[in-house]
Amino acid sequence: MARNPRNVMRIASPVRAWTQRFTYVLLVGGAFALMMLGKTDAVLVERLRTHVTDALAPIMAAISQPVDAVERAVENAKHLIELRSQNAELVAERDALLQWQAVARKLEAENSQLRAMLGMVPDPQTTFVTAHVVGNSAGVFVREVLIAAGARDGILKGQAALTGDGLAGRITEVGDRSARVLLLTDINSRIPVLLESARHRAILAGDNSNEPRLLYLPPGAEPMPGDRIVTSGDGGVFPAGLPIGVIGTVEEGVVTVLPFVDWDRVEYLRIVNYELAGVIAADKPDGDTGGGDAR
Amino acid sequence: MKAGFWQRLDLWARRLGPFLSALLLLLLGTIPLRLPYLGSITPDFAIMAVFFWAVHRPSSMPAPAVFLLGVISDVLGGTPFGVGVLVMLIAYWVTRSQRRLLIGQPFLVVWWGFGMVSAGALILTWLIVCLLAVQLVNPTPAVFAFFLGLALYPIVTQLFTGAQRLVDGRT
């Protein structure tokens, strides 16, 4: 290099520029190939994704620890300030709820008696796994979260994910120690639902906004703002009756739903293990009966 | 022999520094922040890293590194596979070709350049996502993410400049 740099440069720089351009074209071609692969071989891409997130999940969990700690401290301070008024509120609420409890107990007893009289098959048992949300996907074009629990904790594809408020989404990819939850606001999310009071069936479809829409309402159904929406249990993967939200607006046939979940503070998710899911997964090997695209 | 090892390690650290800093930023970007109104919006940190290094030190962010960053960002972010890769490569190429206009200019000019590149990248991503999903995807979060990214760019620049000094420190 040092002997005659100018001469070397004269030959080397066009060669280098050419190589760079060639590499660049090759890489762009590679990007298109990846896109094709993502469209045609969803299973392979899903497996790759699962492996990478599985490997990164512990790191992400570690980084999210301090963020959580700060958040909790802020939350604690806020609660301390509101303690007195909150206490009064809670006492009043408890009194009201005690009455409801009495009613519920009575109804439960009556219900079980009537069921016994009819000889009805009991609903399958449901169990829960609670998992920490460690990752939040881009959010601009996709609504997904990553949880720090996977196959070894008994998580299966298609299970429902809940917050304390209501249904948040469903499991789409399961790794060994991590899993992805497709939120019900995502554009690929389709969930069979029921208008709780009118008992009309419909499909809840996300559109990447915070207000998913109701599709395929039966003709003659008259949804009103404020009506409660729950899971219908169709497809057998979700238990029936999980709360989702209330109807927000009804305009020109477009029905939007306001989910109960507060999307800004999804910290823990409860994953519902519904025993019936195992029965159905045996019939359908992909186990993806919750609706929507397998991604 | 020992000095040789450390020297080699040093060299590798210098070569990989920019890429690792971009990777770290990418991971940080996936942490759920749960801020009110910002809960579901994360700025595209990868594009910031690609833009910064393409302007200030293209040799340490070669196209294959951009490709790899794009793959990781797609995998973590859950965008349709390959979309982030393509958009990042295009943004990288545009930035490199306009590098002469940006290098040595006051920060405001570079910032403006970043605004143009990231806006183009988001619009392109939105178009491809819409095409792949065969429906109109709500663009509002993308607009928010654009402004958030624009606001965060000076801070990220500070971080990267620090990384650059650290890497260049002993040359």
Interface residues (C-beta under 8 A of the other chain):
Chain A: Q20 T23 Y24 L27 V28 G30 A31 F32 A33 L34 M35 M36 L37 G38 K39 V45 L48 R49 V52 T53 L56 I59 M60 I63 S64 V67 E71 V133 V134 G135 N136 S137 A138 G139 V140 F141 V142 R143 E144 V145 L146 R180 I187 N188 D207 N208 S209 N210 W263 D264 R265 V266 E267
Chain B: L27 L28 T30 I31 P32 L33 R34 L35 P36 Y37 L38 G39 S40 I41 T42 D44 P62 A63 P64 V66 F67 G70 V71 I72 D74 V75 L76 G77 G78 T79 P80 F81 G82 V83 V85 L86 L89 I90 W93 L122 T125 W126 V129 L132 A133 Q135 V137 N138 T140 P141 A142 A145
